[in-house]
């Protein structure tokens, strides 16, 4: 792990937790990936978790681009 990284997923803006959780649920539904109730992803393939993470990142970049351009379209 790189120096300065704690290894945890601490949010820079803790108030965003609910919105990020909602985004994760929407992405999982669109991709057909079931989110485990206990939070354990050990039974999932790298393809499943990677596609979910990649899709969420894509959506976050789109939201940031829209915010920067002043466009407030819902994705």
Secondary structure by P-SEA (a helix, b strand, c coil): cccccccccccccccaaaaaaaaaaaaaaaaccccccccccccccaaaaaaaaaaaaaaaaaaaaaaaacccccc
